[in-house]
Amino acid sequence: MRNILLIVLLLVCSERAFAQLTLKTEKGDFSCRFIGRALFDAGVFASDKTDLGNSVDLYDVRLGAVLDFMDNWGGKIELGFVNNKVSLKDVYLDFRKGNHLVILGHYFEYFALGARIGSSDMKFNGYTATDQAFGDRRKFGISYAYKRKTWDFCVGVFDDKDAGSSGEHRDEGYVITSRFLYRPYMKDGRVIHVALSSRFYHLGDNTGHQLSYTAGAPSTLVKDDFLRVDITEAKNEWKYAGDVVMTLDKWYVQAEYLRTRVKRLNGNETYHGAGGYVQIGYALLGGKYSYNQGTGMASATGAKSLELLCRYNYTTMNDRDAGLMGGSQHDVSIGAIYYFNKYIALKASYTNVSLDKYSPVAGEQSFDMVQGRIQVSF
């Protein structure tokens, strides 16, 4: 813990120095830019059935580097330091030539949108229940992307085992993902994009043909899985996703719908789960929204700006036909973000969560959360 606190102190006191730290060779054929973040979270929770309590936590500490070398090559190395553990985040090499991009290593699959947004770029203090349950994950793999001004196409093949996991390496299974993104409107910095993606997962023997979906409140401070379904005799999984992003000067909209289908062995009924959300932002003070064409995501509104936000999410793991009832959740959030500068931001939000009677924690209930975050990132 002392080492983590030392890292955090270094980030807070020296973020400007680090932000400017880029190493380059004299010939300019190699550069290394250091990156990092530290996120401090606090929350107050009020529940009628579950003793959530109040909490303060150091949610995420990262250190890493972005590499560029030999004209067309690049890469990223990023590690996480939380709870006295070092975790592997993005570690990959990429090759870029014209409209073509190939990535090899450990990184997010090309599927959906919300779960691929970095923790420092999240509008609220936690991923939606939909993204937690059905969203993207980091895996080892290789992918190819063809990128044009108005559209992108990406496809990838990944291993299904998490980095650092132990166990016998036998028939680990595989994942195939694809994503098509189209920008029907691009004018004076205003952009609308529509994307469709799919993910096929063939379960290997190492899984015991069991697949679980879990999700909780949209908070880094609440560890309870208010939604959970355990699927036995699972053969393969199909996931489908559609997302829309609009950056229209002072306004920002992000919406996503995800659906999963798990085919099962021995005559068991196929399982279906689904979820979606709509998120709206308005730049009240200073700045405006922009669009990152490389990532297909909205960018922050800039220094000394204030965002007002609202989000509605619905997630269900109930499938009566399959006889699996993992619960459903509605939640509504309002929030605000103030950017002191490009490195430091303050976030605050209120969320009401409603669960149905099939929730595995305490059944039907409703509770409220007030959360805040101070983040340093570069």
C-alpha positions, 0 to 999 in steps of 0.5 A: 500500500505504501508503494501505491500511495507513493505512486499516487503522490508522484502523479498528483505532484508531478502530473505536468512534468510527466505530461510533457515527458516524451523520449525521442531518438535523435533520428526521430525513428523512436518515441516513447510518451509516458501516460498514467492516471489516479482516480479517487472515489467516494460514495454515500449509499442508502438502501432499504434492504442491503447494507451498502454503507459509505466508502472511499477508495483508490479505484484505479492507478495506471502507469504506462507508455505509448510507443512509436517507431520505424514510421509504421509501428507502434504499441502500448504498455500499461499496468494497473496498481490497486489493492497491492496487485499489479494487473496487466492492462493494454500490452500490444504492438500495432502496424499502421500503413495507409488505411490498414491497422493490425494489432497483436497483443492483450487489449480490448476486443473490437466489440460494442463501445461502452466497456472499451471507454477508459476509466478516466474518460467515463462520464460516471463512476462506474460502467453501466450494468449492461456493459458489465454484463455483456460488454467487451473484455481485454483478451490476447488476440490479433485484429485487423481494421480498415479505416476510412473517413466515413466508415471503419471495419474491424475483425479480430480473433482472440483467446478466451482466457484472461491474462494471468489466469492459472489452470490447465491449458487445454482446449481454451476456446476462441472468440471472433469479433467484428464491427462496422461503423458508419458516419452518415454526418460529419460537418464542422466538427459535428459527427454522428456515427452508427455502429453494429458489432458481433461476437462469437465465443466457442467455449472450450473444455477448460470452462466446463461448459459453464458461462456466467453473467454478472452485473452490479450498480454503476459504481466502483465502490459497490462490489455486490452482483445484484444481477447474476445468471449461471448457464450450464451446458453452454456450447457457444455464445453470440453477442450483438451490439448496436451503438450511436454517438452524436457530438453536436457542439454543446450536446453529446449523445451516446446510446447502446443496445446489447443482446446475448444468445447462448446455445446449450448442449443436451437439448437445454433451451437457448438462453437470451439476455439483453440491455441498453442505455441512453446517455446525454451530455451538455457543455454548460460552461466553456468548451464543446464536444469533439469526436475522436475518429481513431477510437470512435468515441466522444472526447472531453469538453476541455479545460475549465468546462462543465458538463451536465449529464443524464443516463438511463440504463436497463439490463435483464438476465431473465429468460423464462423459456430457458428457466434462468432468472438472473434479475433485471435492473433499471437505473437513472443517473444525473451528474456533472464533470468539471475539468480544471485543466486537461489533467485534473477533473472533478466528477459528481453524480446521483443514481437511483437503482431499482431491482426486480424480485429475481435479484440474487442479493436481496430480491426486489428493492430500490436504493440511491447513490451519491458519488464523487471522483477526483481524477488525475490523468495524462 
